[in-house]
Amino acid sequence: MNPEEKKLLEETAALVKETHGLVKKIHTHIMWGSVIRVGYWVVIIGASVGAFYLIQPYIDVLKDSFGGENGTTQNSLIENYLNF
């Protein structure tokens, strides 16, 4: 191996080491980005479910005050279907 080839091989090895370090950093950033993205959606969905759970009694009171769930719409739909 002549000195020119040896120098080229050493430069290539240095570039490979540098590239490997950069790829590891990119991989770490992508991994943490995925973890943060999943955590973000867990917080958003959890807050939505928690908010619904907290306001559920108020929704039930409103449904009862407006006469919700009395079954008249269900019965009228069934009667219309049977009479068709």
PyMOL CGO cylinders between C-alpha atoms (Angstrom):
from pymol import cmd
from pymol.cgo import CYLINDER

trace = [
    CYLINDER, 0.00, 0.00, 0.00, 1.52, 3.27, -1.03, 0.3, 1, 1, 1, 1, 1, 1,
    CYLINDER, 1.52, 3.27, -1.03, 1.32, 6.45, 1.10, 0.3, 1, 1, 1, 1, 1, 1,
    CYLINDER, 1.32, 6.45, 1.10, -1.33, 7.99, -1.12, 0.3, 1, 1, 1, 1, 1, 1,
    CYLINDER, -1.33, 7.99, -1.12, -3.70, 5.04, -0.66, 0.3, 1, 1, 1, 1, 1, 1,
    CYLINDER, -3.70, 5.04, -0.66, -2.99, 4.97, 3.07, 0.3, 1, 1, 1, 1, 1, 1,
    CYLINDER, -2.99, 4.97, 3.07, -3.84, 8.67, 3.39, 0.3, 1, 1, 1, 1, 1, 1,
    CYLINDER, -3.84, 8.67, 3.39, -7.06, 8.17, 1.42, 0.3, 1, 1, 1, 1, 1, 1,
    CYLINDER, -7.06, 8.17, 1.42, -8.00, 5.21, 3.64, 0.3, 1, 1, 1, 1, 1, 1,
    CYLINDER, -8.00, 5.21, 3.64, -7.38, 7.24, 6.82, 0.3, 1, 1, 1, 1, 1, 1,
    CYLINDER, -7.38, 7.24, 6.82, -9.49, 10.12, 5.49, 0.3, 1, 1, 1, 1, 1, 1,
    CYLINDER, -9.49, 10.12, 5.49, -12.29, 7.69, 4.66, 0.3, 1, 1, 1, 1, 1, 1,
    CYLINDER, -12.29, 7.69, 4.66, -12.11, 6.16, 8.13, 0.3, 1, 1, 1, 1, 1, 1,
    CYLINDER, -12.11, 6.16, 8.13, -12.32, 9.63, 9.72, 0.3, 1, 1, 1, 1, 1, 1,
    CYLINDER, -12.32, 9.63, 9.72, -15.33, 10.49, 7.56, 0.3, 1, 1, 1, 1, 1, 1,
    CYLINDER, -15.33, 10.49, 7.56, -17.02, 7.21, 8.49, 0.3, 1, 1, 1, 1, 1, 1,
    CYLINDER, -17.02, 7.21, 8.49, -16.52, 7.93, 12.20, 0.3, 1, 1, 1, 1, 1, 1,
    CYLINDER, -16.52, 7.93, 12.20, -17.91, 11.45, 11.79, 0.3, 1, 1, 1, 1, 1, 1,
    CYLINDER, -17.91, 11.45, 11.79, -20.89, 10.19, 9.79, 0.3, 1, 1, 1, 1, 1, 1,
    CYLINDER, -20.89, 10.19, 9.79, -21.58, 7.49, 12.36, 0.3, 1, 1, 1, 1, 1, 1,
    CYLINDER, -21.58, 7.49, 12.36, -21.66, 10.09, 15.12, 0.3, 1, 1, 1, 1, 1, 1,
    CYLINDER, -21.66, 10.09, 15.12, -24.06, 12.27, 13.15, 0.3, 1, 1, 1, 1, 1, 1,
    CYLINDER, -24.06, 12.27, 13.15, -26.33, 9.31, 12.39, 0.3, 1, 1, 1, 1, 1, 1,
    CYLINDER, -26.33, 9.31, 12.39, -26.43, 8.40, 16.09, 0.3, 1, 1, 1, 1, 1, 1,
    CYLINDER, -26.43, 8.40, 16.09, -27.40, 11.99, 16.97, 0.3, 1, 1, 1, 1, 1, 1,
    CYLINDER, -27.40, 11.99, 16.97, -30.13, 12.00, 14.31, 0.3, 1, 1, 1, 1, 1, 1,
    CYLINDER, -30.13, 12.00, 14.31, -31.45, 8.67, 15.58, 0.3, 1, 1, 1, 1, 1, 1,
    CYLINDER, -31.45, 8.67, 15.58, -31.54, 9.98, 19.15, 0.3, 1, 1, 1, 1, 1, 1,
    CYLINDER, -31.54, 9.98, 19.15, -33.41, 13.12, 18.09, 0.3, 1, 1, 1, 1, 1, 1,
    CYLINDER, -33.41, 13.12, 18.09, -35.94, 11.08, 16.11, 0.3, 1, 1, 1, 1, 1, 1,
    CYLINDER, -35.94, 11.08, 16.11, -36.47, 8.73, 19.07, 0.3, 1, 1, 1, 1, 1, 1,
    CYLINDER, -36.47, 8.73, 19.07, -37.04, 11.58, 21.52, 0.3, 1, 1, 1, 1, 1, 1,
    CYLINDER, -37.04, 11.58, 21.52, -39.31, 13.31, 19.03, 0.3, 1, 1, 1, 1, 1, 1,
    CYLINDER, -39.31, 13.31, 19.03, -41.44, 10.18, 18.81, 0.3, 1, 1, 1, 1, 1, 1,
    CYLINDER, -41.44, 10.18, 18.81, -41.58, 9.86, 22.60, 0.3, 1, 1, 1, 1, 1, 1,
    CYLINDER, -41.58, 9.86, 22.60, -42.61, 13.50, 22.96, 0.3, 1, 1, 1, 1, 1, 1,
    CYLINDER, -42.61, 13.50, 22.96, -45.21, 13.15, 20.19, 0.3, 1, 1, 1, 1, 1, 1,
    CYLINDER, -45.21, 13.15, 20.19, -46.78, 10.10, 21.88, 0.3, 1, 1, 1, 1, 1, 1,
    CYLINDER, -46.78, 10.10, 21.88, -46.71, 11.87, 25.24, 0.3, 1, 1, 1, 1, 1, 1,
    CYLINDER, -46.71, 11.87, 25.24, -48.36, 14.91, 23.69, 0.3, 1, 1, 1, 1, 1, 1,
    CYLINDER, -48.36, 14.91, 23.69, -51.25, 12.86, 22.32, 0.3, 1, 1, 1, 1, 1, 1,
    CYLINDER, -51.25, 12.86, 22.32, -51.62, 10.95, 25.59, 0.3, 1, 1, 1, 1, 1, 1,
    CYLINDER, -51.62, 10.95, 25.59, -51.97, 14.26, 27.42, 0.3, 1, 1, 1, 1, 1, 1,
    CYLINDER, -51.97, 14.26, 27.42, -54.45, 15.64, 24.86, 0.3, 1, 1, 1, 1, 1, 1,
    CYLINDER, -54.45, 15.64, 24.86, -56.64, 12.52, 24.86, 0.3, 1, 1, 1, 1, 1, 1,
    CYLINDER, -56.64, 12.52, 24.86, -56.36, 12.12, 28.63, 0.3, 1, 1, 1, 1, 1, 1,
    CYLINDER, -56.36, 12.12, 28.63, -57.37, 15.73, 29.21, 0.3, 1, 1, 1, 1, 1, 1,
    CYLINDER, -57.37, 15.73, 29.21, -60.35, 15.30, 26.88, 0.3, 1, 1, 1, 1, 1, 1,
    CYLINDER, -60.35, 15.30, 26.88, -61.53, 12.16, 28.63, 0.3, 1, 1, 1, 1, 1, 1,
    CYLINDER, -61.53, 12.16, 28.63, -60.94, 13.75, 32.03, 0.3, 1, 1, 1, 1, 1, 1,
    CYLINDER, -60.94, 13.75, 32.03, -62.85, 16.88, 31.06, 0.3, 1, 1, 1, 1, 1, 1,
    CYLINDER, -62.85, 16.88, 31.06, -65.74, 14.77, 29.78, 0.3, 1, 1, 1, 1, 1, 1,
    CYLINDER, -65.74, 14.77, 29.78, -65.72, 12.76, 33.02, 0.3, 1, 1, 1, 1, 1, 1,
    CYLINDER, -65.72, 12.76, 33.02, -65.82, 15.96, 35.07, 0.3, 1, 1, 1, 1, 1, 1,
    CYLINDER, -65.82, 15.96, 35.07, -68.65, 17.60, 33.13, 0.3, 1, 1, 1, 1, 1, 1,
    CYLINDER, -68.65, 17.60, 33.13, -70.71, 14.42, 32.70, 0.3, 1, 1, 1, 1, 1, 1,
    CYLINDER, -70.71, 14.42, 32.70, -73.00, 15.20, 35.70, 0.3, 1, 1, 1, 1, 1, 1,
    CYLINDER, -73.00, 15.20, 35.70, -73.81, 18.61, 34.22, 0.3, 1, 1, 1, 1, 1, 1,
    CYLINDER, -73.81, 18.61, 34.22, -74.58, 17.04, 30.84, 0.3, 1, 1, 1, 1, 1, 1,
    CYLINDER, -74.58, 17.04, 30.84, -76.90, 14.53, 32.53, 0.3, 1, 1, 1, 1, 1, 1,
    CYLINDER, -76.90, 14.53, 32.53, -78.74, 17.35, 34.31, 0.3, 1, 1, 1, 1, 1, 1,
    CYLINDER, -78.74, 17.35, 34.31, -79.20, 19.19, 31.01, 0.3, 1, 1, 1, 1, 1, 1,
    CYLINDER, -79.20, 19.19, 31.01, -80.44, 16.04, 29.28, 0.3, 1, 1, 1, 1, 1, 1,
    CYLINDER, -80.44, 16.04, 29.28, -82.94, 15.40, 32.08, 0.3, 1, 1, 1, 1, 1, 1,
    CYLINDER, -82.94, 15.40, 32.08, -84.15, 19.01, 32.09, 0.3, 1, 1, 1, 1, 1, 1,
    CYLINDER, -84.15, 19.01, 32.09, -84.81, 18.95, 28.33, 0.3, 1, 1, 1, 1, 1, 1,
    CYLINDER, -84.81, 18.95, 28.33, -86.52, 15.54, 28.47, 0.3, 1, 1, 1, 1, 1, 1,
    CYLINDER, -86.52, 15.54, 28.47, -83.76, 13.52, 26.90, 0.3, 1, 1, 1, 1, 1, 1,
    CYLINDER, -83.76, 13.52, 26.90, -83.77, 9.71, 26.74, 0.3, 1, 1, 1, 1, 1, 1,
    CYLINDER, -83.77, 9.71, 26.74, -87.52, 9.28, 27.12, 0.3, 1, 1, 1, 1, 1, 1,
    CYLINDER, -87.52, 9.28, 27.12, -87.71, 6.85, 24.23, 0.3, 1, 1, 1, 1, 1, 1,
    CYLINDER, -87.71, 6.85, 24.23, -90.27, 8.71, 22.11, 0.3, 1, 1, 1, 1, 1, 1,
    CYLINDER, -90.27, 8.71, 22.11, -87.93, 9.18, 19.17, 0.3, 1, 1, 1, 1, 1, 1,
    CYLINDER, -87.93, 9.18, 19.17, -86.86, 5.52, 19.23, 0.3, 1, 1, 1, 1, 1, 1,
    CYLINDER, -86.86, 5.52, 19.23, -90.47, 4.30, 19.30, 0.3, 1, 1, 1, 1, 1, 1,
    CYLINDER, -90.47, 4.30, 19.30, -91.58, 6.63, 16.53, 0.3, 1, 1, 1, 1, 1, 1,
    CYLINDER, -91.58, 6.63, 16.53, -88.72, 5.47, 14.31, 0.3, 1, 1, 1, 1, 1, 1,
    CYLINDER, -88.72, 5.47, 14.31, -89.61, 1.82, 14.88, 0.3, 1, 1, 1, 1, 1, 1,
    CYLINDER, -89.61, 1.82, 14.88, -93.30, 2.50, 14.19, 0.3, 1, 1, 1, 1, 1, 1,
    CYLINDER, -93.30, 2.50, 14.19, -92.46, 4.35, 10.97, 0.3, 1, 1, 1, 1, 1, 1,
    CYLINDER, -92.46, 4.35, 10.97, -90.27, 1.46, 9.84, 0.3, 1, 1, 1, 1, 1, 1,
    CYLINDER, -90.27, 1.46, 9.84, -92.94, -1.16, 10.59, 0.3, 1, 1, 1, 1, 1, 1,
    CYLINDER, -92.94, -1.16, 10.59, -95.68, 0.84, 8.88, 0.3, 1, 1, 1, 1, 1, 1,
    CYLINDER, -95.68, 0.84, 8.88, -93.64, 1.37, 5.75, 0.3, 1, 1, 1, 1, 1, 1,
]
cmd.load_cgo(trace, "trace")
